[in-house]
Amino acid sequence: MMEGLSRVLYVDDDADLRALAELALGAVGGLQVALCADGEMAVETARRTGAQLVLLDVLMPGMDGPAALSALRADPDTRALPVLFVTALDGADDRAALLALGAAGIIPKPLNLMAMAQQVRAAWAMLRHVSYQCR
């Protein structure tokens, strides 16, 4: 059974959004937040920090979010790590395509800083429920 959520990794190339997410998830949400600026570092940072959940920007230079998700899934240490995409892509087709890649959910941009931790915890609770139901 999944333990309570306490450690998240936020991956985004925008330094301002990383700082805002750290504030929203850490100071407001009470979570331990690790930050990463690009998809290339996501796997290593997730492993090093013991993140329980990854919030992954979709559009980044170099390795974008979908490629980073693929890299997380290819590594045995991070294969089962839940990932929420963080994106301004809000079309139904965009959302469906991202979920089809194996994301556990989507957090929309612009970020709602006061609700972000609640959104993440709700996604975590849903994952716990699904995990429990599948036993």
Salt bridges, closest charged atoms under 4 A:
ASP12 OD2 - LYS109 NZ 3.09
ASP57 OD1 - LYS109 NZ 2.98
ASP75 OD2 - ARG47 NH2 2.66
ASP77 OD2 - ARG47 NE 3.56
